[in-house]
Amino acid sequence: MRTEAEQRLQATPDQKTKVIPNQEQLAQLDRDLQFYPSWTIDPLHLTSEQIEDFNQYGYLTGMQIFDANEILVYRHHFDDLLTEVMSAGGGSYSILSAHLRYGKAYDLLTHPRIVGYIKDLLGDNVVAWGSHYFCKLPHDGKIVAWHQDASYWPLTPSKTVTVWLAIDDADRENGCMRFLSGSHRFGHLSYQISDPGEHNILNQTVQEAEQYGTPVDVELKAGEISIHSDLLLHGSNFNHSDRRRCGLTLRYCTPDVRGHFDWNREGVIVSGCDPTQHWSNHSRPNHWD
């Protein structure tokens, strides 16, 4: 349960927050949860081999977006933002829908270097709909168990990809993300609700998950990104180190995806158009420039 302070921090500018559906509500939706490969023939930013790798393994990693000086601007912004959030009673994982409140987060969600990679995977028409800082403080004892993003989301069909932008260096010692390579090809997998004693940041666990793919540690330098399918099994271990590990997840989909429970209200058209007019198209907020 989120605190009142966390809910206030997550509120959109017009107070029309999306609903976070529970397991029963999600089960009532008729969702198409299967992997849709990228059919891009002439990518502009990725290589044809990278397109093939994404289709086969469900992820790409190690693309540099910002150099050391460029990412420092965004790290300093997050330092100040985290101080504000925690002073108001929020936690280091509580900064959701950041692009609706913070100008710098909006800039990252719409950044042409990032969007260029996404266009090569999804096509010319791209909707951005989510941004969430995942920050593990030093010696943070929480984990993220093996899970699929699509399990949590009231979206259909399953045509969403996530960019994970490293705000800090991420490695094995401080709890970098881990992928199960190729697991996206098994479709939507059954899961169990996690026991509170597991200290799982999210509340779902796919049991015996490693039968579905090969574990890969996604070590990134600050300013680099990974990209993964919403059906790829992934997670992370706790932070053993004296260093913080912060990443910003940026979510993108094709316009034909339907967002239930008002999730379409948080959209931004980052490339082309939305011929369905289903998604909102928020402008840049001015807070925290």
C-alpha beads as a LAMMPS data file, in Angstrom:
LAMMPS data file: protein, C-alpha beads

289 atoms
288 bonds

1 atom types
1 bond types

-500.0 500.0 xlo xhi
-500.0 500.0 ylo yhi
-500.0 500.0 zlo zhi

Masses

1 110.0

Atoms # bond

1 1 1 0.000 0.000 0.000
2 1 1 1.436 3.392 -1.008
3 1 1 1.553 6.144 1.585
4 1 1 -0.401 9.352 1.128
5 1 1 2.854 11.170 0.438
6 1 1 3.800 8.667 -2.277
7 1 1 0.376 8.952 -3.901
8 1 1 0.687 12.724 -3.895
9 1 1 4.093 12.531 -5.542
10 1 1 2.751 10.178 -8.204
11 1 1 -0.283 12.293 -9.082
12 1 1 -0.423 13.611 -12.604
13 1 1 -0.787 17.375 -13.160
14 1 1 -4.533 17.098 -13.794
15 1 1 -4.987 14.586 -10.921
16 1 1 -6.361 11.983 -13.365
17 1 1 -4.126 9.168 -12.198
18 1 1 -4.286 5.785 -13.826
19 1 1 -5.641 2.875 -11.822
20 1 1 -3.205 0.146 -10.797
21 1 1 -5.357 -2.968 -11.425
22 1 1 -5.243 -5.959 -9.151
23 1 1 -4.889 -9.576 -10.226
24 1 1 -8.651 -10.126 -10.516
25 1 1 -9.160 -7.024 -12.636
26 1 1 -6.375 -8.036 -14.992
27 1 1 -7.831 -11.527 -15.318
28 1 1 -11.101 -10.038 -16.573
29 1 1 -9.396 -8.331 -19.497
30 1 1 -9.118 -10.104 -22.832
31 1 1 -5.406 -9.488 -23.404
32 1 1 -3.344 -10.677 -26.361
33 1 1 -0.058 -11.628 -24.677
34 1 1 2.229 -13.051 -27.306
35 1 1 5.526 -11.808 -28.673
36 1 1 5.307 -9.707 -31.821
37 1 1 8.724 -9.622 -33.520
38 1 1 10.147 -6.562 -35.190
39 1 1 9.879 -6.667 -38.981
40 1 1 12.038 -3.608 -39.696
41 1 1 13.966 -4.130 -42.930
42 1 1 16.191 -1.041 -43.074
43 1 1 16.876 0.190 -39.517
44 1 1 18.506 3.598 -39.195
45 1 1 20.134 3.290 -35.766
46 1 1 20.256 -0.415 -34.974
47 1 1 21.819 -2.970 -37.277
48 1 1 19.875 -5.751 -38.959
49 1 1 21.789 -8.160 -36.707
50 1 1 20.532 -6.308 -33.629
51 1 1 16.961 -6.584 -34.884
52 1 1 17.472 -10.332 -35.287
53 1 1 19.009 -10.537 -31.802
54 1 1 16.055 -8.718 -30.257
55 1 1 13.630 -11.097 -31.933
56 1 1 15.609 -14.166 -30.862
57 1 1 16.752 -13.199 -27.361
58 1 1 14.169 -10.557 -26.354
59 1 1 16.615 -7.812 -25.486
60 1 1 19.471 -5.564 -26.564
61 1 1 22.042 -4.011 -24.261
62 1 1 25.073 -1.776 -24.026
63 1 1 24.043 1.091 -26.343
64 1 1 25.558 4.382 -25.204
65 1 1 23.134 7.325 -25.249
66 1 1 24.993 9.873 -23.107
67 1 1 28.657 10.431 -22.350
68 1 1 29.918 10.933 -18.792
69 1 1 29.275 14.676 -18.756
70 1 1 25.807 14.420 -20.299
71 1 1 24.504 11.784 -17.883
72 1 1 25.883 13.774 -14.946
73 1 1 23.214 16.432 -15.565
74 1 1 20.461 13.843 -15.213
75 1 1 22.134 12.227 -12.193
76 1 1 22.291 15.552 -10.349
77 1 1 18.627 16.096 -11.201
78 1 1 17.733 12.712 -9.734
79 1 1 19.840 13.368 -6.619
80 1 1 17.718 16.435 -5.876
81 1 1 14.471 14.700 -6.827
82 1 1 15.192 11.728 -4.563
83 1 1 15.894 14.067 -1.649
84 1 1 12.526 15.766 -2.183
85 1 1 10.623 12.487 -2.497
86 1 1 12.134 10.893 0.579
87 1 1 11.657 14.077 2.620
88 1 1 7.955 13.902 1.731
89 1 1 7.702 10.303 2.962
90 1 1 8.209 8.491 -0.339
91 1 1 10.650 5.709 -1.058
92 1 1 13.451 5.259 -3.545
93 1 1 11.185 3.141 -5.776
94 1 1 8.116 5.403 -5.591
95 1 1 8.732 7.871 -8.433
96 1 1 6.205 6.670 -11.024
97 1 1 4.911 8.483 -14.128
98 1 1 7.841 10.851 -13.766
99 1 1 7.392 12.312 -17.256
100 1 1 4.070 13.866 -16.224
101 1 1 5.621 15.910 -13.412
102 1 1 9.313 16.424 -14.112
103 1 1 10.701 18.145 -17.174
104 1 1 13.995 16.252 -17.160
105 1 1 12.210 12.876 -17.115
106 1 1 10.025 14.010 -20.028
107 1 1 13.185 15.022 -21.895
108 1 1 14.599 11.531 -21.461
109 1 1 11.368 9.816 -22.501
110 1 1 11.260 11.857 -25.712
111 1 1 15.010 12.040 -26.370
112 1 1 15.681 11.520 -30.092
113 1 1 18.663 9.219 -29.504
114 1 1 16.500 6.845 -27.476
115 1 1 13.409 7.174 -29.666
116 1 1 15.529 6.417 -32.727
117 1 1 16.320 2.944 -31.405
118 1 1 12.682 2.346 -30.506
119 1 1 11.465 3.350 -33.976
120 1 1 13.772 0.711 -35.432
121 1 1 11.953 -1.895 -33.331
122 1 1 8.345 -0.676 -33.327
123 1 1 7.983 1.396 -36.506
124 1 1 7.499 5.072 -37.266
125 1 1 4.457 5.595 -34.996
126 1 1 5.485 5.301 -31.342
127 1 1 3.693 6.112 -28.091
128 1 1 5.581 6.578 -24.837
129 1 1 3.431 5.857 -21.809
130 1 1 5.571 5.199 -18.745
131 1 1 8.610 6.288 -16.759
132 1 1 9.691 4.896 -13.395
133 1 1 12.900 5.380 -11.433
134 1 1 14.173 2.138 -9.865
135 1 1 16.730 3.176 -7.259
136 1 1 18.512 0.676 -5.026
137 1 1 20.257 2.468 -2.198
138 1 1 23.556 1.101 -0.831
139 1 1 23.048 -2.281 0.877
140 1 1 19.398 -2.320 -0.144
141 1 1 18.161 -5.785 0.818
142 1 1 15.261 -5.878 -1.654
143 1 1 15.218 -7.997 -4.791
144 1 1 13.149 -8.064 -7.955
145 1 1 12.094 -11.663 -8.557
146 1 1 11.833 -13.171 -12.044
147 1 1 8.763 -11.637 -13.675
148 1 1 7.273 -10.421 -16.959
149 1 1 6.221 -6.795 -17.254
150 1 1 3.166 -7.711 -19.308
151 1 1 1.706 -9.535 -16.291
152 1 1 1.184 -6.243 -14.447
153 1 1 -0.086 -4.075 -17.265
154 1 1 -3.678 -3.658 -18.533
155 1 1 -2.391 -3.367 -22.092
156 1 1 -3.184 -5.357 -25.226
157 1 1 -1.729 -6.502 -27.546
158 1 1 1.702 -7.164 -26.102
159 1 1 3.703 -4.672 -28.147
160 1 1 5.567 -2.722 -25.480
161 1 1 9.318 -2.429 -25.042
162 1 1 11.164 -1.004 -22.057
163 1 1 14.320 1.071 -22.135
164 1 1 16.400 0.857 -18.945
165 1 1 18.646 3.933 -18.780
166 1 1 21.505 3.658 -16.306
167 1 1 21.639 6.832 -14.200
168 1 1 24.409 5.226 -12.137
169 1 1 26.799 2.451 -13.131
170 1 1 25.023 -0.897 -12.742
171 1 1 26.951 -4.127 -12.112
172 1 1 26.602 -7.432 -10.309
173 1 1 27.791 -6.000 -7.001
174 1 1 25.155 -3.256 -6.769
175 1 1 22.255 -5.299 -8.122
176 1 1 22.157 -4.851 -11.882
177 1 1 19.201 -6.138 -13.843
178 1 1 19.249 -9.741 -15.066
179 1 1 17.541 -11.199 -18.137
180 1 1 16.555 -14.748 -19.008
181 1 1 17.614 -14.753 -22.630
182 1 1 14.960 -16.097 -24.994
183 1 1 12.238 -16.402 -22.356
184 1 1 9.932 -13.990 -24.230
185 1 1 9.200 -16.725 -26.783
186 1 1 7.220 -18.787 -24.243
187 1 1 4.384 -16.268 -24.087
188 1 1 2.682 -15.259 -20.873
189 1 1 3.765 -17.490 -17.971
190 1 1 1.930 -18.324 -14.776
191 1 1 3.206 -16.773 -11.570
192 1 1 2.676 -16.781 -7.820
193 1 1 2.159 -13.880 -5.437
194 1 1 5.385 -13.408 -3.509
195 1 1 5.700 -14.068 0.188
196 1 1 6.427 -10.832 2.138
197 1 1 9.526 -12.488 3.565
198 1 1 11.094 -12.575 0.107
199 1 1 11.604 -8.782 0.207
200 1 1 10.476 -8.623 -3.399
201 1 1 9.922 -5.065 -4.673
202 1 1 7.232 -6.393 -6.984
203 1 1 4.691 -8.935 -5.804
204 1 1 5.003 -11.633 -8.449
205 1 1 7.395 -14.546 -8.899
206 1 1 7.615 -16.951 -11.830
207 1 1 8.621 -20.229 -10.229
208 1 1 11.514 -22.256 -11.714
209 1 1 11.962 -19.446 -14.212
210 1 1 15.457 -20.415 -15.332
211 1 1 14.065 -23.324 -17.318
212 1 1 12.874 -20.710 -19.826
213 1 1 16.192 -19.056 -20.643
214 1 1 19.836 -18.409 -19.896
215 1 1 20.563 -15.848 -17.124
216 1 1 22.414 -12.747 -18.337
217 1 1 23.740 -9.982 -16.061
218 1 1 22.958 -6.625 -17.650
219 1 1 25.931 -4.548 -16.557
220 1 1 25.723 -0.962 -17.825
221 1 1 27.798 2.173 -17.505
222 1 1 25.926 5.336 -16.609
223 1 1 24.474 6.762 -19.823
224 1 1 23.994 3.353 -21.472
225 1 1 20.684 1.614 -22.083
226 1 1 19.233 -1.817 -22.480
227 1 1 15.945 -2.569 -24.244
228 1 1 13.704 -5.546 -23.506
229 1 1 10.381 -7.041 -24.537
230 1 1 7.452 -6.865 -22.118
231 1 1 7.382 -10.692 -22.119
232 1 1 11.062 -11.204 -21.267
233 1 1 11.644 -12.675 -17.807
234 1 1 13.891 -10.384 -15.803
235 1 1 14.732 -9.364 -12.253
236 1 1 17.621 -8.259 -10.050
237 1 1 19.422 -9.212 -6.852
238 1 1 19.921 -6.956 -3.851
239 1 1 22.607 -4.297 -3.650
240 1 1 25.660 -5.684 -1.852
241 1 1 27.718 -2.531 -2.341
242 1 1 28.300 0.895 -0.811
243 1 1 27.107 2.428 -4.106
244 1 1 23.650 3.444 -5.261
245 1 1 22.154 1.830 -8.367
246 1 1 19.557 3.944 -10.128
247 1 1 17.958 3.295 -13.495
248 1 1 15.070 4.999 -15.268
249 1 1 12.649 2.711 -17.107
250 1 1 11.011 4.251 -20.173
251 1 1 8.059 2.423 -21.758
252 1 1 7.032 2.549 -25.434
253 1 1 4.355 0.851 -27.528
254 1 1 2.690 0.954 -30.920
255 1 1 -0.503 3.055 -31.182
256 1 1 -2.741 0.020 -31.718
257 1 1 -2.102 -1.039 -28.116
258 1 1 -5.147 -0.409 -25.905
259 1 1 -4.553 0.916 -22.406
260 1 1 -7.301 0.087 -19.915
261 1 1 -7.922 1.679 -16.498
262 1 1 -6.936 5.105 -17.896
263 1 1 -3.384 4.055 -18.713
264 1 1 -3.821 5.697 -22.119
265 1 1 -4.084 9.065 -20.343
266 1 1 -0.348 9.076 -19.654
267 1 1 0.741 8.814 -23.275
268 1 1 3.139 10.999 -25.243
269 1 1 3.399 10.665 -29.019
270 1 1 7.163 10.554 -29.508
271 1 1 7.193 9.663 -33.215
272 1 1 4.684 9.864 -36.032
273 1 1 1.060 9.931 -34.950
274 1 1 -1.659 7.950 -33.212
275 1 1 -4.257 7.290 -35.934
276 1 1 -6.543 5.666 -33.353
277 1 1 -6.562 8.784 -31.129
278 1 1 -6.641 6.446 -28.150
279 1 1 -3.584 7.846 -26.408
280 1 1 -3.110 11.226 -24.770
281 1 1 -0.269 13.411 -25.952
282 1 1 1.053 15.257 -22.911
283 1 1 3.225 18.324 -23.259
284 1 1 6.392 18.852 -21.286
285 1 1 5.922 19.816 -17.616
286 1 1 7.985 22.683 -16.260
287 1 1 8.526 21.330 -12.755
288 1 1 12.075 20.481 -11.738
289 1 1 13.902 21.899 -14.727

Bonds

1 1 1 2
2 1 2 3
3 1 3 4
4 1 4 5
5 1 5 6
6 1 6 7
7 1 7 8
8 1 8 9
9 1 9 10
10 1 10 11
11 1 11 12
12 1 12 13
13 1 13 14
14 1 14 15
15 1 15 16
16 1 16 17
17 1 17 18
18 1 18 19
19 1 19 20
20 1 20 21
21 1 21 22
22 1 22 23
23 1 23 24
24 1 24 25
25 1 25 26
26 1 26 27
27 1 27 28
28 1 28 29
29 1 29 30
30 1 30 31
31 1 31 32
32 1 32 33
33 1 33 34
34 1 34 35
35 1 35 36
36 1 36 37
37 1 37 38
38 1 38 39
39 1 39 40
40 1 40 41
41 1 41 42
42 1 42 43
43 1 43 44
44 1 44 45
45 1 45 46
46 1 46 47
47 1 47 48
48 1 48 49
49 1 49 50
50 1 50 51
51 1 51 52
52 1 52 53
53 1 53 54
54 1 54 55
55 1 55 56
56 1 56 57
57 1 57 58
58 1 58 59
59 1 59 60
60 1 60 61
61 1 61 62
62 1 62 63
63 1 63 64
64 1 64 65
65 1 65 66
66 1 66 67
67 1 67 68
68 1 68 69
69 1 69 70
70 1 70 71
71 1 71 72
72 1 72 73
73 1 73 74
74 1 74 75
75 1 75 76
76 1 76 77
77 1 77 78
78 1 78 79
79 1 79 80
80 1 80 81
81 1 81 82
82 1 82 83
83 1 83 84
84 1 84 85
85 1 85 86
86 1 86 87
87 1 87 88
88 1 88 89
89 1 89 90
90 1 90 91
91 1 91 92
92 1 92 93
93 1 93 94
94 1 94 95
95 1 95 96
96 1 96 97
97 1 97 98
98 1 98 99
99 1 99 100
100 1 100 101
101 1 101 102
102 1 102 103
103 1 103 104
104 1 104 105
105 1 105 106
106 1 106 107
107 1 107 108
108 1 108 109
109 1 109 110
110 1 110 111
111 1 111 112
112 1 112 113
113 1 113 114
114 1 114 115
115 1 115 116
116 1 116 117
117 1 117 118
118 1 118 119
119 1 119 120
120 1 120 121
121 1 121 122
122 1 122 123
123 1 123 124
124 1 124 125
125 1 125 126
126 1 126 127
127 1 127 128
128 1 128 129
129 1 129 130
130 1 130 131
131 1 131 132
132 1 132 133
133 1 133 134
134 1 134 135
135 1 135 136
136 1 136 137
137 1 137 138
138 1 138 139
139 1 139 140
140 1 140 141
141 1 141 142
142 1 142 143
143 1 143 144
144 1 144 145
145 1 145 146
146 1 146 147
147 1 147 148
148 1 148 149
149 1 149 150
150 1 150 151
151 1 151 152
152 1 152 153
153 1 153 154
154 1 154 155
155 1 155 156
156 1 156 157
157 1 157 158
158 1 158 159
159 1 159 160
160 1 160 161
161 1 161 162
162 1 162 163
163 1 163 164
164 1 164 165
165 1 165 166
166 1 166 167
167 1 167 168
168 1 168 169
169 1 169 170
170 1 170 171
171 1 171 172
172 1 172 173
173 1 173 174
174 1 174 175
175 1 175 176
176 1 176 177
177 1 177 178
178 1 178 179
179 1 179 180
180 1 180 181
181 1 181 182
182 1 182 183
183 1 183 184
184 1 184 185
185 1 185 186
186 1 186 187
187 1 187 188
188 1 188 189
189 1 189 190
190 1 190 191
191 1 191 192
192 1 192 193
193 1 193 194
194 1 194 195
195 1 195 196
196 1 196 197
197 1 197 198
198 1 198 199
199 1 199 200
200 1 200 201
201 1 201 202
202 1 202 203
203 1 203 204
204 1 204 205
205 1 205 206
206 1 206 207
207 1 207 208
208 1 208 209
209 1 209 210
210 1 210 211
211 1 211 212
212 1 212 213
213 1 213 214
214 1 214 215
215 1 215 216
216 1 216 217
217 1 217 218
218 1 218 219
219 1 219 220
220 1 220 221
221 1 221 222
222 1 222 223
223 1 223 224
224 1 224 225
225 1 225 226
226 1 226 227
227 1 227 228
228 1 228 229
229 1 229 230
230 1 230 231
231 1 231 232
232 1 232 233
233 1 233 234
234 1 234 235
235 1 235 236
236 1 236 237
237 1 237 238
238 1 238 239
239 1 239 240
240 1 240 241
241 1 241 242
242 1 242 243
243 1 243 244
244 1 244 245
245 1 245 246
246 1 246 247
247 1 247 248
248 1 248 249
249 1 249 250
250 1 250 251
251 1 251 252
252 1 252 253
253 1 253 254
254 1 254 255
255 1 255 256
256 1 256 257
257 1 257 258
258 1 258 259
259 1 259 260
260 1 260 261
261 1 261 262
262 1 262 263
263 1 263 264
264 1 264 265
265 1 265 266
266 1 266 267
267 1 267 268
268 1 268 269
269 1 269 270
270 1 270 271
271 1 271 272
272 1 272 273
273 1 273 274
274 1 274 275
275 1 275 276
276 1 276 277
277 1 277 278
278 1 278 279
279 1 279 280
280 1 280 281
281 1 281 282
282 1 282 283
283 1 283 284
284 1 284 285
285 1 285 286
286 1 286 287
287 1 287 288
288 1 288 289
